[in-house]
């Protein structure tokens, strides 16, 4: 494999300062993008069904709402190819500014979108188009933000710096669910929230978009990409180069990530709908559980990252995948108690042990599986195609499985445990590659 750039070349005080700025920009940008993205997930679980897909069958209405949620995921690989191509050729920074603007514009427009009652079938059509734009934008976000942080990080702190992308995602989850919690609590009666209150969190995203734009514009290019430009080793079609030189890495990322991604969206998106509409739990309890977990995650992520930087990410990732297998059924049992404290603990323990643990350490693992010349394209596409096949359809599949089980959760729990098992087996099988820190195709 052709490799002209080495990792960990960031040394000295100026470089360390640049690394911290890059990490800060990745954090803030991730907050903005994931606030908008998870805002849609929460809305699809709570209100988009009756507003945009009205009908006599509430299950069918919910399935259609989750289908639009899934559509965004299928545009993520497309976004990763487009942004990855130009990110590998002209730079990470420019692509990250563009993803921020596209995501923000789509979210604000959703806030002004007429419902089915106002414009009929055009309402769901426009909603799908805007959701596709969100997916396209976030498709270029993860790889770009991760590379800005990891490639600019000092040696020995790659996981810690890369983990800010995950922290940003949880700040986004926190603010998205917090926005819905506040608006649904303060705007009464419920009909007022359905009529206009749900729009406020989407429209308010314009504020965080402006902040994120200013910060991302002020940060320079990543250290490794700057070195790559100087070496004149820019590939004409980076994605094709990645396929030729690191083909196995695509499958490794898919296998390792599928469990984490499915578990994430079952817990954060499907569980809200399941607890509220199937179990009869008040929506404020589900939102409170997610908000509490997001807060706990912000403390857990740097601790996990520091441990991984010191002892290596392999054991951490294995623990998270194994936890997904073990905790899938107890998670649903906890929801079914309808007890507020147990529900909060079920969400918090499962998400922290499974998704947060794996997602915190995956940034340096996945990026090092691809050479810097095509890292944005290779790592980004692998990550996003897994999101499309895994997390994108997870709420839809889980809703269908619960319906098949006549309201019982055992099939959905089996689904979650099974995909986490795939991640566990994959991680165990590629131990040497992870320890080596670089794939050879």
C-alpha positions as CSV (number, residue, x, y, z in Angstrom):
1,X,0.0,0.0,0.0
2,X,1.3,3.4,-0.9
3,X,1.8,5.5,2.3
4,X,3.6,8.7,2.3
5,X,2.2,10.3,5.5
6,X,2.7,9.2,9.0
7,X,0.4,9.7,11.9
8,X,1.3,11.4,15.1
9,X,3.5,14.1,13.6
10,X,1.9,16.9,15.6
11,X,4.6,18.2,18.0
12,X,5.5,21.4,19.8
13,X,3.4,24.0,21.5
14,X,2.1,25.8,18.4
15,X,1.0,22.5,17.0
16,X,-0.6,21.5,20.3
17,X,-2.6,24.8,20.3
18,X,-3.7,24.1,16.7
19,X,-4.8,20.6,17.7
20,X,-6.9,22.0,20.5
21,X,-8.5,24.5,18.2
22,X,-9.2,21.8,15.7
23,X,-10.8,19.7,18.4
24,X,-12.9,22.6,19.5
25,X,-14.1,23.3,16.0
26,X,-15.0,19.6,15.5
27,X,-16.9,19.6,18.8
28,X,-18.9,22.7,18.0
29,X,-19.7,21.7,14.5
30,X,-20.7,18.2,15.6
31,X,-23.1,19.8,18.2
32,X,-24.8,21.8,15.5
33,X,-25.1,19.0,13.0
34,X,-26.3,16.4,15.4
35,X,-28.7,18.8,17.2
36,X,-30.5,19.2,13.8
37,X,-30.2,15.5,13.0
38,X,-31.5,14.2,16.3
39,X,-34.2,16.9,16.4
40,X,-35.7,15.1,13.4
41,X,-35.4,11.7,15.1
42,X,-37.3,12.9,18.2
43,X,-39.9,14.6,16.1
44,X,-40.4,11.4,14.0
45,X,-40.9,9.4,17.2
46,X,-43.4,11.8,18.7
47,X,-45.3,13.9,16.2
48,X,-44.5,13.5,12.5
49,X,-46.8,10.5,12.1
50,X,-50.1,12.3,12.6
51,X,-48.9,15.7,11.1
52,X,-47.5,14.4,7.8
53,X,-48.8,10.9,7.5
54,X,-52.4,10.9,8.9
55,X,-54.4,7.8,8.7
56,X,-56.7,5.4,10.6
57,X,-53.9,3.0,11.6
58,X,-51.4,4.6,14.1
59,X,-48.9,1.8,13.6
60,X,-48.8,2.5,9.8
61,X,-48.5,6.2,10.5
62,X,-45.6,5.6,12.8
63,X,-43.9,3.3,10.3
64,X,-44.1,6.0,7.6
65,X,-42.7,8.6,10.0
66,X,-39.7,6.3,10.8
67,X,-39.4,5.6,7.0
68,X,-38.6,9.3,6.4
69,X,-36.2,9.1,9.3
70,X,-34.5,6.2,7.5
71,X,-34.3,8.0,4.2
72,X,-31.9,10.5,5.6
73,X,-29.5,7.6,6.4
74,X,-29.5,6.4,2.8
75,X,-28.3,9.8,1.6
76,X,-25.5,9.7,4.1
77,X,-23.3,7.4,2.0
78,X,-23.9,9.7,-1.0
79,X,-22.8,12.7,1.1
80,X,-19.8,10.8,2.3
81,X,-18.7,10.1,-1.3
82,X,-19.2,13.7,-2.5
83,X,-17.7,15.4,0.6
84,X,-15.0,12.7,1.0
85,X,-13.8,13.2,-2.6
86,X,-13.4,16.9,-2.2
87,X,-12.2,16.6,1.4
88,X,-9.4,14.4,0.3
89,X,-8.5,16.7,-2.7
90,X,-9.0,20.3,-1.5
91,X,-9.2,20.0,2.3
92,X,-11.3,19.0,5.3
93,X,-12.2,22.5,6.5
94,X,-14.1,23.7,3.4
95,X,-16.2,20.6,3.4
96,X,-17.1,20.9,7.1
97,X,-18.3,24.5,6.6
98,X,-20.5,23.4,3.7
99,X,-22.0,20.5,5.6
100,X,-22.9,22.9,8.4
101,X,-24.7,25.3,6.1
102,X,-26.7,22.6,4.3
103,X,-27.8,20.9,7.5
104,X,-28.8,24.2,9.0
105,X,-30.8,25.3,6.0
106,X,-32.7,22.0,5.8
107,X,-33.6,22.1,9.5
108,X,-34.9,25.7,9.5
109,X,-37.0,24.9,6.5
110,X,-38.6,21.9,8.2
111,X,-39.6,24.4,11.0
112,X,-41.6,26.3,8.4
113,X,-43.0,23.3,6.5
114,X,-46.8,23.1,6.1
115,X,-48.4,19.9,7.3
116,X,-50.6,17.4,5.4
117,X,-53.7,19.2,6.5
118,X,-52.4,22.4,4.8
119,X,-51.0,21.2,1.4
120,X,-51.9,17.5,1.2
121,X,-49.4,15.1,-0.3
122,X,-46.8,17.8,-0.9
123,X,-46.2,18.0,2.8
124,X,-44.6,14.5,3.2
125,X,-42.8,15.0,-0.2
126,X,-41.1,18.2,1.0
127,X,-40.4,16.6,4.3
128,X,-38.6,13.7,2.6
129,X,-36.6,16.1,0.4
130,X,-35.4,18.1,3.4
131,X,-34.6,14.9,5.4
132,X,-32.5,13.8,2.4
133,X,-30.6,17.1,2.5
134,X,-29.9,16.5,6.2
135,X,-28.6,13.0,5.5
136,X,-26.5,14.3,2.6
137,X,-24.9,16.9,4.8
138,X,-24.2,14.7,7.8
139,X,-22.7,12.2,5.5
140,X,-19.7,14.4,5.2
141,X,-19.7,15.5,8.8
142,X,-18.4,12.6,10.8
143,X,-15.3,11.9,8.7
144,X,-14.4,15.5,8.3
145,X,-14.8,16.4,11.9
146,X,-13.0,13.3,13.1
147,X,-10.1,13.9,10.7
148,X,-9.7,17.5,11.8
149,X,-9.5,16.4,15.4
150,X,-7.5,13.1,15.1
151,X,-5.0,14.3,12.4
152,X,-4.2,17.5,14.4
153,X,-3.9,15.6,17.8
154,X,-0.6,15.1,19.6
155,X,0.6,11.5,19.7
156,X,-0.9,9.7,22.7
157,X,-4.1,11.8,22.7
158,X,-5.6,10.6,19.4
159,X,-8.6,9.0,21.1
160,X,-9.2,11.9,23.5
161,X,-9.2,14.4,20.7
162,X,-11.2,12.2,18.4
163,X,-13.8,11.6,21.1
164,X,-14.9,15.3,21.0
165,X,-16.9,14.4,17.9
166,X,-18.8,11.9,20.0
167,X,-19.1,14.5,22.8
168,X,-20.5,16.9,20.3
169,X,-23.1,14.3,19.2
170,X,-24.3,14.0,22.8
171,X,-24.5,17.7,23.3
172,X,-26.6,17.7,20.2
173,X,-28.8,14.9,21.6
174,X,-29.0,16.8,24.9
175,X,-30.0,20.1,23.3
176,X,-32.4,18.5,20.8
177,X,-34.3,16.5,23.4
178,X,-34.1,19.4,25.9
179,X,-35.6,21.7,23.3
180,X,-38.5,19.3,22.8
181,X,-38.9,18.7,26.5
182,X,-39.1,22.5,27.2
183,X,-41.4,23.3,24.3
184,X,-43.8,20.3,25.0
185,X,-43.9,21.2,28.7
186,X,-44.3,25.0,28.4
187,X,-46.6,25.0,25.4
188,X,-50.0,23.8,26.5
189,X,-52.4,22.2,25.7
190,X,-50.9,19.4,23.6
191,X,-52.8,20.6,20.6
192,X,-50.9,23.9,20.6
193,X,-47.7,22.0,20.6
194,X,-48.9,19.9,17.6
195,X,-50.1,23.0,15.8
196,X,-47.0,25.2,16.1
197,X,-44.9,24.5,19.2
198,X,-42.9,21.6,17.6
199,X,-41.5,24.1,15.0
200,X,-39.6,26.2,17.5
201,X,-36.7,23.9,18.1
202,X,-36.1,23.6,14.3
203,X,-36.3,27.3,13.7
204,X,-34.1,28.1,16.7
205,X,-31.3,26.0,15.1
206,X,-30.3,29.1,13.1
207,X,-28.6,30.5,16.2
208,X,-26.3,27.5,16.8
209,X,-25.6,27.3,13.1
210,X,-24.3,30.9,13.1
211,X,-22.0,30.1,16.1
212,X,-20.7,26.9,14.5
213,X,-20.1,28.7,11.2
214,X,-18.0,31.4,12.8
215,X,-15.9,28.9,14.8
216,X,-15.3,26.5,11.8
217,X,-14.3,29.4,9.5
218,X,-11.6,30.5,12.0
219,X,-9.7,27.1,12.2
220,X,-7.0,26.1,9.8
221,X,-6.6,22.8,7.9
222,X,-5.5,19.6,9.7
223,X,-1.8,18.9,10.2
224,X,-1.7,15.7,8.2
225,X,-3.6,17.1,5.2
226,X,-1.3,20.1,5.1
227,X,1.6,17.7,4.9
228,X,-0.2,15.7,2.3
229,X,-0.7,18.7,0.1
230,X,3.0,19.6,0.3
231,X,4.0,16.0,-0.7
232,X,1.7,16.4,-3.8
233,X,0.3,12.9,-3.2
234,X,-3.3,13.9,-3.9
235,X,-5.3,11.0,-5.5
236,X,-7.4,11.8,-8.6
237,X,-10.3,9.7,-7.3
238,X,-9.6,9.0,-3.6
239,X,-12.5,6.6,-3.1
240,X,-11.3,4.3,-6.0
241,X,-7.8,4.4,-4.5
242,X,-9.3,3.3,-1.1
243,X,-11.1,0.4,-2.7
244,X,-8.0,-0.8,-4.4
245,X,-5.5,-0.4,-1.6
246,X,-7.7,-0.9,1.6
247,X,-10.6,-3.1,0.4
248,X,-10.8,-5.2,3.7
249,X,-11.1,-2.0,5.8
250,X,-14.6,-1.3,4.4
251,X,-15.8,-4.6,5.8
252,X,-14.0,-4.2,9.0
253,X,-15.6,-0.8,9.7
254,X,-19.1,-2.2,8.8
255,X,-18.8,-5.3,11.0
256,X,-17.4,-3.4,14.0
257,X,-19.9,-0.5,13.8
258,X,-23.2,-2.2,13.0
259,X,-24.0,-3.2,16.6
260,X,-23.1,0.2,18.0
261,X,-25.2,2.0,15.4
262,X,-28.3,-0.1,15.7
263,X,-28.2,0.0,19.5
264,X,-27.9,3.8,19.4
265,X,-31.0,4.3,17.4
266,X,-33.1,1.7,19.1
267,X,-32.3,3.4,22.4
268,X,-32.5,7.0,21.3
269,X,-35.3,6.9,18.7
270,X,-37.3,3.7,18.7
271,X,-37.5,3.4,22.5
272,X,-39.2,6.8,22.8
273,X,-42.0,5.7,20.5
274,X,-42.2,2.2,22.1
275,X,-42.4,3.5,25.6
276,X,-44.9,6.2,24.8
277,X,-47.2,4.5,22.3
278,X,-47.0,0.9,23.2
279,X,-46.3,0.9,26.9
280,X,-48.3,4.1,27.7
281,X,-45.4,5.9,29.4
282,X,-45.5,9.7,29.3
283,X,-43.2,11.1,26.7
284,X,-41.6,13.4,29.3
285,X,-40.2,10.3,31.0
286,X,-38.5,9.0,27.9
287,X,-37.1,12.5,27.1
288,X,-35.9,12.8,30.7
289,X,-34.1,9.5,30.5
290,X,-32.3,10.5,27.3
291,X,-31.4,13.9,28.6
292,X,-29.9,12.4,31.8
293,X,-28.0,9.9,29.8
294,X,-26.6,12.5,27.5
295,X,-25.3,14.5,30.5
296,X,-23.7,11.4,32.0
297,X,-22.1,10.6,28.6
298,X,-20.3,14.0,28.6
299,X,-18.5,12.9,31.8
300,X,-18.0,9.3,30.6
301,X,-16.5,10.0,27.2
302,X,-13.3,11.7,28.2
303,X,-12.7,9.0,30.9
304,X,-13.1,6.2,28.4
305,X,-11.0,8.1,25.8
306,X,-8.1,8.6,28.3
307,X,-8.2,4.9,29.3
308,X,-8.1,3.9,25.6
309,X,-5.1,6.3,24.9
310,X,-3.2,4.7,27.7
311,X,-4.1,1.0,27.3
312,X,-5.4,0.8,23.7
313,X,-8.9,0.9,22.2
314,X,-9.3,-2.9,21.6
315,X,-10.4,-4.0,25.0
316,X,-12.7,-1.0,25.3
317,X,-14.4,-1.9,22.0
318,X,-14.8,-5.6,22.9
319,X,-16.4,-4.6,26.2
320,X,-18.9,-2.4,24.5
321,X,-19.9,-5.0,21.9
322,X,-20.2,-7.7,24.5
323,X,-22.3,-5.4,26.7
324,X,-24.7,-4.9,23.7
325,X,-25.3,-8.7,23.6
326,X,-25.8,-9.0,27.4
327,X,-28.0,-5.9,28.0
328,X,-30.4,-6.0,25.0
329,X,-33.1,-7.9,26.8
330,X,-32.7,-6.3,30.2
331,X,-33.0,-2.9,28.5
332,X,-36.5,-3.7,27.2
333,X,-37.4,-5.3,30.5
334,X,-36.5,-2.1,32.2
335,X,-38.8,-0.1,29.9
336,X,-41.6,-2.5,30.4
337,X,-41.7,-1.9,34.2
338,X,-43.1,1.5,33.4
339,X,-41.2,2.7,36.5
340,X,-39.6,6.1,36.1
341,X,-36.4,5.4,37.9
342,X,-35.9,2.0,36.3
343,X,-36.5,3.4,32.8
344,X,-33.9,6.1,33.3
345,X,-31.4,3.5,34.6
346,X,-32.1,1.1,31.7
347,X,-31.5,3.8,29.1
348,X,-28.4,5.2,30.9
349,X,-26.7,2.0,31.7
350,X,-27.3,0.4,28.3
351,X,-26.4,3.5,26.2
352,X,-23.2,4.2,28.3
353,X,-22.0,0.6,28.3
354,X,-22.8,-0.2,24.6
355,X,-23.0,2.8,22.3
356,X,-21.0,5.4,24.2
357,X,-18.1,2.9,24.9
358,X,-17.7,1.8,21.3
359,X,-18.3,5.2,19.7
360,X,-15.8,7.0,21.9
361,X,-12.9,4.9,20.7
362,X,-13.8,4.2,17.1
363,X,-12.5,7.5,15.6
364,X,-8.8,6.6,15.7
365,X,-9.5,3.0,14.9
366,X,-11.5,3.6,11.8
367,X,-9.4,6.5,10.4
368,X,-6.1,4.5,10.8
369,X,-7.6,1.7,8.7
370,X,-7.2,4.0,5.7
371,X,-4.2,5.9,4.4
372,X,-4.3,9.8,4.7
373,X,-4.6,10.2,0.9
374,X,-8.1,8.7,0.8
375,X,-9.0,8.7,4.5
376,X,-12.0,11.1,4.2
377,X,-13.5,9.0,1.4
378,X,-12.7,5.5,2.8
379,X,-13.5,6.0,6.4
380,X,-16.4,8.3,5.7
381,X,-18.2,6.0,3.3
382,X,-17.6,2.9,5.5
383,X,-19.0,4.7,8.5
384,X,-22.1,6.1,6.6
385,X,-23.0,3.0,4.7
386,X,-23.2,1.2,8.0
387,X,-25.4,4.0,9.3
388,X,-27.8,3.5,6.3
389,X,-28.0,-0.3,6.7
390,X,-27.9,-0.3,10.5
391,X,-29.2,2.7,12.4
392,X,-31.2,4.1,9.5
393,X,-33.6,1.2,9.5
394,X,-33.3,0.2,13.1
395,X,-36.4,2.1,14.4
396,X,-38.4,0.9,11.4
397,X,-37.3,-2.8,11.9
398,X,-37.8,-2.6,15.6
399,X,-41.3,-1.1,15.2
400,X,-42.2,-3.9,12.8
401,X,-40.8,-6.6,15.1
402,X,-42.8,-5.4,18.0
403,X,-45.9,-5.4,15.8
404,X,-45.2,-9.0,14.7
405,X,-44.8,-9.9,18.4
406,X,-48.2,-8.3,19.2
407,X,-46.6,-5.6,21.3
408,X,-43.9,-7.9,23.0
409,X,-40.3,-6.8,22.8
410,X,-38.4,-10.1,22.5
411,X,-37.9,-9.9,18.8
412,X,-36.6,-6.3,18.9
413,X,-34.3,-7.3,21.8
414,X,-33.0,-10.3,19.7
415,X,-32.4,-8.0,16.8
416,X,-30.3,-5.6,19.0
417,X,-28.4,-8.5,20.6
418,X,-27.7,-10.1,17.2
419,X,-26.1,-7.1,15.5
420,X,-24.0,-6.4,18.6
421,X,-22.9,-10.0,18.4
422,X,-21.7,-9.3,14.8
423,X,-19.7,-6.4,16.1
424,X,-18.2,-8.5,18.8
425,X,-17.1,-11.3,16.5
426,X,-15.7,-8.8,14.0
427,X,-13.7,-7.0,16.6
428,X,-12.3,-10.3,18.0
429,X,-11.4,-11.4,14.5
430,X,-9.4,-8.2,13.6
431,X,-7.5,-7.8,16.8
432,X,-4.1,-7.8,15.1
433,X,-5.2,-5.0,12.7
434,X,-6.4,-2.9,15.5
435,X,-3.3,-3.3,17.5
436,X,-1.2,-2.6,14.4
437,X,-3.1,0.7,13.9
438,X,-3.1,0.5,10.1
439,X,-4.6,-1.9,7.6
440,X,-2.8,-3.2,4.5
441,X,-5.9,-3.9,2.4
